[in-house]
């Protein structure tokens, strides 16, 4: 999580979401609440992943199927990139 917090790209991504999602003229409380919400969700996601992958059964399943998982996720990213390219 520290890597993501130190990553300026992630910070700019979250900031861009805030600028489009929050209405103009929002007070500072709305921005603080948004940052807190994103932080809490991120911590929850990372904790869930850490706990899930600490289980031996999950680790064994992932070791057996990592190539398929990588191929499926790679295909998803390529598909999303293609969609973005065709929309422009």
C-alpha positions, 0 to 999 in steps of 0.5 A: 500500500505504501507503494501506491500511496507514494505513486504520484500517478495514483494520486492524480488518478484519484484527484481526477475522479474527485474533480469530476465526481464532486460538484463545483463549489463543494466544501472542504468537508466533501473532499476530506470525506472522499479522501477518507473513503478512498483510504478506507476502501483501499485498506480494506481491499489490500487487507482482504487480498493479504488475508486471502492469499495467506491461506495455503489453499488459495496459494496452491490454487494460484500457483497451479493457475497463474498462467491462465489468470495472467492470460485472462487479465492480459486479454481484459487489459488489451480489450479495454485498450482497444475499446479506448482506442476505437472510441477516439 
